[in-house]
Amino acid sequence: MRRDTSLLTARTFDVLVVGGGICGLTIACDAAQRGLSVALIERHDFGSGSSFNHLRTIHGGLRYLQTLDIARARESARERDTLARIAPHAVQPLPFVLPVFRSLTRGKLAMRAGLLLDRIVCRSVPGAGPALPRLPLSRLLSVPEAVERVPGFRKVKSMTGAVVWHDYVTIGADRLTLSWAVAAANHGAVLANHVEATGLVVENGRVVRAHALDRMARSPLEIDARLVVNATGACVDRLVPALAPIRGTLLLKAMNLVTRQPAPSTAVGGRTAFGRYLFLVPWRGRALFGTWESPDACGPDEVDVQRRAVGEFVADINQAFPWAGLRLDDISLVHRGVVPATSGPDGTVRPLGVEVIRDHGRARGPEGLVSVAGTKYTTARAVAERVTDLLLRKLGKPLEPCRTATTALPDLDHVAGVAELARSRPALGAACGDEGAITGAHLVWAARHEMAMTLGDVLIRRTPIGALGYPGDAIVSAAAAIVAAELGWDEARTVAEVAAVRRFYHPFI
């Protein structure tokens, strides 16, 4: 997968997807696989927004059963198993344990009813396939059983038991996201990261092209397309403000914390005094906590980490997990992003509960524009299937069946290619950082074959070197020298790239 922006201007595409998060990438993959000519542009790096800042879990929607949303629970269970089937290399099964208290709506009786529904839902969807057997059924635990699984539950007052269920965790979450980009390219899609859509051109009431800027070359581009899909996540209203894609979309800041605390063997749920559920997820040997949402709406660019907000999150964690004893200096990285939200009847702002697909031609807007917002990571493939069905209808093309649920995603573990690089340049065989299996050859491979255009692309999303926190000045400088030599950076550019990586980890370096 190589970046060639000249291909974006060489023809008129059936579909231009703006936004390279999990939503845009799955749409591009599905549309290309079904025979459409597809281009996709992303203003930063693939999967660098909300798709990077999630809890690394692929969940089956058990929580939706609390509100009897059977349809969403069933879709989540189906898509969880689908991801396990098409990318078994990218996920691992993981038990989740949540304490139960005396409560009419959250006590044992309610949980038994929920578990019965869960069994019905899970048995009504296909299994994960031969590569990964069907996950164990959820069940209730007694207090002694719960404490045996999670010794910290000894400090949880008034607990009457616990519920245990199984979902998946993605160890290489960013590689899984990137695999959708590689799959789209393999099916003929033209993709380019670090290309920003700056506006859309409307002629005779129809969107016909996008103005764009190649942020690497600082050069303008004109991309012609019969249809444009606005999958820009938090920027869904910014792309074409005069056209108001999804008018007045509310936004929330969301955070997850990577910590230096060792991880338990199971994921654990907890509940704050305000009724917010948080989860402790074991990830790469560390405890990952999430997800926290800001109490008030924010703007699309409000992604800076504020120690005050992180402190509030830490206080909530210690309330939900009274044995955690988490401190600010335990934090090594803050996953943060901005997500579409909605306002409840009581005026509270909460994450958008379901995706919104807007065909503007049917809403007195310009024809040829479709906006998508609120897509969940687990169910992105299913959303893409619905969007691609819509695109085919709008183009007047036969409704080709979707095959993304049965087509394996590429495994991006390029052992042979990386080994050959190390053999041809022995200096690249040296390990980079604490991830002993990652060498300089992996950095060069990412720059040559995986469209890594910045030092952050390489260290944060293509390799696990920076997954758990700032790798340290020595490692970052050494990696910068390798990538600079490969991509032809001068000294000023190299210094700027190192500074950008440090800003990403601020203030927890």
C-alpha positions in Angstrom: 0.0 0.0 0.0 1.8 3.1 -1.3 0.8 6.7 -1.3 0.4 8.3 -4.8 -1.8 11.4 -4.7 -1.6 11.7 -8.5 -4.0 8.8 -8.7 -6.6 10.9 -6.8 -6.9 13.3 -9.7 -6.5 10.9 -12.6 -10.2 10.0 -13.0 -13.7 10.5 -11.7 -14.5 8.0 -9.0 -17.8 6.4 -8.2 -17.2 7.2 -4.5 -14.9 9.5 -2.6 -14.8 8.7 1.1 -13.7 11.6 3.3 -12.3 10.2 6.6 -10.0 7.3 7.3 -11.2 6.0 10.6 -12.8 2.6 11.0 -16.1 3.9 9.6 -14.5 5.3 6.4 -12.1 2.4 5.9 -14.8 -0.3 6.1 -17.0 1.7 3.7 -14.1 2.0 1.2 -13.3 -1.7 1.5 -16.9 -2.8 1.0 -17.6 -0.5 -1.9 -14.3 -1.4 -3.7 -15.0 -5.1 -3.1 -18.4 -4.7 -4.7 -16.9 -3.2 -7.8 -17.1 0.5 -7.3 -14.2 2.8 -8.1 -13.3 4.3 -4.7 -10.9 7.0 -3.3 -10.4 7.7 0.3 -8.6 10.6 2.0 -7.8 11.2 5.6 -6.4 14.5 6.9 -4.2 12.9 9.5 -3.3 9.2 9.6 -5.6 6.2 9.2 -7.3 5.4 12.4 -5.7 8.3 14.3 -8.9 9.8 15.7 -11.7 8.0 17.7 -10.7 4.7 16.1 -7.4 5.0 18.0 -8.9 6.2 21.2 -11.2 3.2 22.1 -11.0 0.6 24.8 -9.5 -2.1 22.6 -12.5 -4.3 23.1 -14.8 -5.9 20.6 -18.0 -6.3 22.6 -21.2 -8.3 22.0 -23.7 -5.7 23.3 -24.6 -7.3 26.6 -25.2 -3.8 28.0 -27.9 -3.1 25.3 -30.0 -5.8 26.9 -30.4 -3.5 30.0 -32.7 -1.4 27.8 -34.1 -4.3 25.9 -32.5 -3.2 22.7 -32.5 -6.7 21.3 -31.7 -5.5 17.7 -28.5 -3.7 18.7 -27.4 -6.5 21.1 -27.9 -9.1 18.3 -26.0 -7.0 15.7 -23.1 -6.4 18.2 -22.9 -10.1 19.0 -23.0 -11.0 15.3 -20.3 -8.4 14.4 -18.1 -9.4 17.3 -18.1 -13.0 16.0 -17.7 -11.8 12.4 -14.5 -9.9 13.3 -13.2 -12.9 15.1 -13.9 -15.0 12.0 -12.3 -12.7 9.5 -9.4 -11.5 11.7 -8.6 -14.3 14.2 -5.0 -13.1 14.4 -6.1 -9.7 15.7 -8.4 -10.7 18.7 -8.2 -12.7 21.9 -11.2 -13.9 24.0 -11.4 -12.2 27.4 -13.6 -12.7 30.4 -15.4 -9.6 31.8 -16.7 -9.5 35.4 -19.1 -7.0 36.8 -20.3 -6.9 40.4 -24.0 -7.1 41.2 -25.8 -5.3 44.1 -29.2 -5.2 45.6 -31.3 -3.4 43.0 -34.6 -3.8 41.2 -33.0 -3.0 37.8 -29.4 -4.1 38.4 -29.7 -6.9 40.9 -29.5 -10.6 40.5 -33.1 -11.0 39.3 -32.6 -8.4 36.6 -29.2 -9.9 35.7 -30.7 -13.4 35.4 -33.3 -12.0 32.9 -30.5 -10.2 31.0 -28.4 -13.3 30.9 -31.3 -15.4 29.6 -31.8 -12.8 26.8 -28.1 -12.9 26.1 -28.1 -16.6 25.7 -31.0 -16.4 23.3 -29.3 -13.6 21.3 -25.9 -15.4 21.2 -27.4 -18.7 20.2 -29.2 -16.9 17.3 -26.1 -15.7 15.6 -23.4 -17.7 13.9 -20.3 -18.7 15.9 -16.8 -17.3 15.4 -15.9 -20.1 13.1 -13.4 -22.9 13.3 -10.5 -20.5 14.0 -12.1 -19.3 17.2 -14.7 -21.4 19.0 -17.9 -19.9 20.3 -17.4 -17.9 23.4 -18.5 -19.3 26.7 -22.0 -18.3 27.8 -22.5 -15.6 30.4 -23.5 -16.6 34.0 -23.9 -15.3 37.6 -21.2 -15.8 40.2 -21.6 -16.1 43.9 -19.6 -13.7 46.1 -16.9 -16.2 46.9 -16.6 -17.1 43.2 -16.4 -13.4 42.3 -13.7 -12.7 44.9 -11.7 -15.7 43.7 -11.7 -14.2 40.2 -11.1 -10.6 41.3 -9.6 -10.4 44.8 -10.1 -6.6 44.8 -13.9 -7.3 45.1 -13.2 -7.8 48.9 -13.2 -4.0 49.1 -16.5 -3.6 47.2 -19.3 -3.0 49.8 -22.7 -4.6 49.6 -21.9 -6.8 46.6 -24.3 -9.7 46.2 -22.4 -11.5 43.4 -21.2 -10.8 39.9 -21.9 -11.5 36.3 -19.3 -12.9 34.0 -19.3 -12.9 30.2 -16.8 -13.1 27.4 -15.9 -10.7 24.6 -12.7 -10.0 22.7 -9.8 -7.7 23.2 -7.6 -6.5 20.2 -4.0 -6.5 21.2 -3.0 -4.9 17.9 -5.9 -2.6 17.6 -4.2 -0.2 15.2 -3.0 -3.0 13.0 -6.6 -4.3 12.8 -7.8 -0.8 11.7 -5.0 -0.6 9.1 -5.9 -4.0 7.7 -9.2 -2.5 6.5 -7.1 0.1 4.6 -4.9 -2.6 3.1 -7.9 -4.7 2.2 -9.5 -1.7 0.5 -6.3 -1.0 -1.5 -6.1 -4.7 -2.5 -9.6 -4.4 -4.0 -8.5 -1.4 -6.1 -9.3 1.6 -3.8 -7.0 4.6 -4.0 -6.1 5.8 -0.4 -4.1 8.6 0.8 -3.5 9.7 4.4 -2.5 13.3 5.4 -4.8 14.7 2.7 -7.4 17.1 4.0 -10.7 17.8 2.3 -11.2 21.6 2.4 -14.6 21.9 0.7 -17.0 20.4 -1.7 -18.1 21.7 -5.1 -21.8 21.7 -5.9 -23.0 22.1 -9.5 -26.7 22.0 -10.4 -27.6 20.9 -6.9 -25.1 17.9 -6.9 -21.8 17.4 -5.3 -19.3 16.7 -8.1 -15.8 17.1 -6.5 -13.8 17.9 -3.4 -11.2 20.5 -2.9 -8.3 18.9 -1.0 -4.9 19.7 0.4 -1.9 17.3 0.4 -0.6 18.2 3.8 2.8 16.5 3.1 3.5 18.4 -0.2 1.4 21.4 0.7 -0.2 21.2 -2.7 -3.9 21.5 -3.6 -5.9 18.6 -5.2 -9.2 18.4 -7.1 -10.9 15.0 -6.7 -13.9 14.2 -8.9 -16.5 11.8 -7.7 -20.1 10.9 -8.4 -20.8 10.4 -4.7 -19.1 11.7 -1.6 -19.3 10.0 1.8 -18.6 12.3 4.7 -17.2 9.9 7.4 -15.1 12.6 9.2 -16.3 11.7 12.7 -16.2 14.7 15.0 -15.7 17.0 11.9 -18.9 15.8 10.3 -20.4 19.3 10.4 -17.2 21.1 9.4 -16.6 19.6 5.9 -19.4 21.6 4.3 -20.8 24.1 6.9 -23.0 25.8 4.4 -24.7 22.5 3.6 -25.0 21.4 7.3 -24.5 17.7 6.8 -25.9 16.7 10.2 -27.1 20.0 11.6 -25.8 21.0 15.0 -24.1 17.7 15.9 -23.1 17.7 19.6 -19.7 16.5 20.5 -18.1 15.0 23.6 -14.5 14.4 24.6 -13.9 10.8 25.5 -10.8 9.4 27.3 -9.2 6.1 28.2 -6.1 5.8 30.4 -3.2 3.5 29.8 -1.4 3.0 33.1 1.7 1.5 34.5 -0.3 -0.8 36.8 0.0 -4.5 36.0 -3.1 -6.0 34.4 -5.3 -8.6 36.0 -6.2 -11.8 34.1 -9.8 -10.6 33.5 -11.5 -7.4 32.6 -13.5 -5.9 35.4 -16.4 -3.5 35.4 -17.3 -1.0 38.1 -19.9 1.7 38.7 -19.4 5.2 40.0 -21.8 7.0 42.4 -23.2 8.9 39.4 -24.1 5.6 37.7 -21.4 5.6 35.1 -19.9 2.2 34.2 -16.2 2.0 33.8 -14.0 -0.9 32.8 -10.5 -2.1 33.6 -9.2 -4.0 30.6 -5.9 -5.9 30.6 -4.0 -4.8 27.5 -0.4 -5.6 26.7 0.3 -6.5 30.4 -1.0 -3.1 31.6 -4.3 -1.9 33.1 -6.3 0.2 30.7 -9.3 2.1 32.2 -12.2 3.6 30.3 -14.3 5.1 29.0 -14.8 8.6 30.5 -16.9 11.2 28.8 -16.8 15.0 29.5 -20.0 16.2 31.2 -20.4 19.1 28.6 -20.3 19.4 24.9 -17.0 20.4 23.2 -15.6 21.4 19.8 -14.2 19.1 17.2 -10.6 20.1 18.0 -10.7 20.0 21.8 -8.5 17.0 22.1 -5.7 18.4 24.4 -5.2 16.6 27.6 -6.1 18.6 30.7 -4.7 17.3 34.0 -7.9 18.5 35.8 -10.1 16.3 33.6 -7.7 13.4 34.0 -7.8 13.9 37.7 -11.6 13.7 37.7 -11.4 10.5 35.7 -8.9 9.1 38.2 -11.2 9.9 41.1 -14.0 8.1 39.3 -11.8 5.1 38.7 -10.9 4.8 42.4 -14.5 5.1 43.3 -15.5 2.3 40.8 -12.5 0.2 41.7 -11.8 0.9 45.4 -8.8 -1.4 45.3 -7.1 0.3 42.3 -5.4 3.2 44.2 -4.7 4.9 40.9 -2.6 8.0 40.9 -1.8 10.6 38.2 1.8 9.4 38.0 0.6 5.9 37.2 -0.7 7.1 33.9 1.6 6.6 30.8 -0.8 7.6 28.0 -4.2 9.2 27.6 -6.3 8.0 24.7 -8.5 10.9 23.8 -10.9 11.8 21.1 -14.1 13.6 20.3 -17.2 11.7 19.5 -20.7 12.6 18.2 -23.2 13.0 21.0 -26.9 13.7 21.7 -28.8 15.5 24.4 -31.1 13.6 26.6 -34.5 14.7 28.0 -32.8 15.9 31.1 -30.4 18.0 29.2 -27.4 15.7 29.8 -25.1 15.1 26.8 -24.1 11.5 26.1 -22.5 9.6 23.2 -24.7 9.0 20.2 -26.2 5.7 20.9 -26.6 4.6 17.3 -25.1 5.6 13.9 -26.7 8.2 11.8 -26.7 7.8 8.0 -27.9 10.9 6.2 -28.6 10.9 2.4 -28.7 14.7 1.8 -30.4 14.3 -1.5 -33.5 13.1 0.4 -33.3 15.8 3.0 -33.4 18.9 0.8 -29.7 19.0 0.6 -27.3 18.5 -2.3 -27.6 15.3 -4.2 -24.5 13.0 -4.1 -23.6 13.5 -0.5 -24.0 10.9 2.3 -22.9 11.6 5.9 -22.2 9.0 8.5 -21.7 9.6 12.2 -21.7 7.7 15.5 -20.3 4.4 14.2 -19.1 2.0 16.8 -15.8 0.1 16.2 -17.4 -3.3 16.7 -20.3 -2.7 14.3 -18.5 -0.6 11.7 -18.5 -3.4 9.1 -22.3 -3.7 9.4 -22.7 0.1 9.0 -20.5 0.0 6.0 -22.7 -2.7 4.4 -25.8 -0.5 4.8 -24.0 2.6 3.5 -22.6 0.6 0.5 -26.1 -0.7 -0.3 -27.3 2.9 -0.4 -24.4 4.0 -2.6 -25.1 1.2 -5.1 -28.8 2.3 -5.3 -27.9 5.9 -5.8 -25.5 5.0 -8.6 -28.2 2.8 -10.2 -25.9 -0.2 -10.1 -26.9 -3.8 -9.4 -27.0 -4.6 -5.6 -24.0 -6.8 -5.5 -23.9 -8.9 -2.3 -21.7 -7.8 0.5 -18.7 -10.2 1.1 -16.8 -8.4 3.9 -18.4 -10.7 6.5 -16.8 -13.7 5.0 -13.6 -12.4 3.4 -10.5 -12.7 5.7 -8.7 -9.5 6.5 -5.0 -9.4 5.6 -2.6 -10.4 8.4 -0.1 -7.5 8.5 2.6 -9.5 10.2 5.2 -9.2 7.3 7.8 -11.4 8.9 9.6 -12.4 5.6 9.8 -8.9 4.2 11.0 -7.4 7.4 13.6 -10.2 7.8 14.9 -9.5 4.3 15.3 -5.8 5.0 17.3 -6.7 8.1 19.5 -9.1 6.1 20.2 -6.5 3.4 20.9 -3.8 6.0 22.2 -5.4 9.2 22.0 -2.2 11.2 18.3 -2.4 10.9 18.2 -5.6 12.8 18.8 -3.9 16.2 15.8 -3.8 18.5 14.0 -0.6 19.1 12.8 0.0 22.6 11.3 -2.4 25.1 9.4 -4.2 22.3 12.4 -6.5 21.6 10.6 -8.1 18.5 10.4 -4.6 16.8 13.6 -3.6 15.0 14.6 -0.8 12.7 13.5 -2.9 9.8 9.9 -2.7 11.0 10.2 1.1 10.9 11.5 1.1 7.3 8.8 -1.4 6.3 6.1 0.8 7.7 7.5 3.8 5.8 7.9 1.9 2.5 4.8 -0.3 2.5 2.2 0.9 5.0 2.0 4.6 4.1 3.6 5.8 7.4 4.4 9.4 6.6 5.3 10.8 10.0 7.3 9.6 13.0 4.0 9.4 15.0 2.5 7.2 12.3 5.4 4.8 12.8 5.8 4.8 16.5 2.2 5.1 17.6 0.1 3.3 15.0 2.3 1.0 12.8 4.4 -0.5 15.6 3.8 -1.1 19.3 6.9 1.0 20.3 4.8 3.8 21.6 1.6 1.9 22.5 2.0 2.0 26.2 3.5 5.5 26.6 6.4 7.6 25.6 9.3 5.3 24.7 12.0 7.8 25.9 14.2 10.4 24.2 16.9 7.9 23.1 14.5 5.5 21.4 12.5 8.3 19.7 15.7 10.0 18.4 17.1 6.7 17.1 13.8 5.9 15.4 13.6 9.4 13.9 17.0 9.0 12.4 16.0 5.7 10.7 12.7 7.1 9.4 14.3 10.4 8.3 16.9 8.5 6.2 14.1 6.5 4.6 11.8 9.4 3.8 14.4 12.0 3.1 13.8 14.4 5.9 16.2 17.2 6.6 17.3 18.1 10.1 14.6 20.7 10.7 11.9 18.2 9.6 13.4 15.5 11.9 13.4 17.9 14.9 9.8 18.8 14.2 8.7 15.2 14.0 10.4 14.4 17.4 8.6 17.4 18.9 5.3 16.3 17.5 5.7 12.9 19.1 6.5 14.5 22.5 3.4 16.7 22.2 1.3 13.6 21.7 2.3 12.1 25.1 2.2 15.4 27.0 1.8 15.9 29.9 2.5 12.2 30.9 6.1 11.9 29.7 
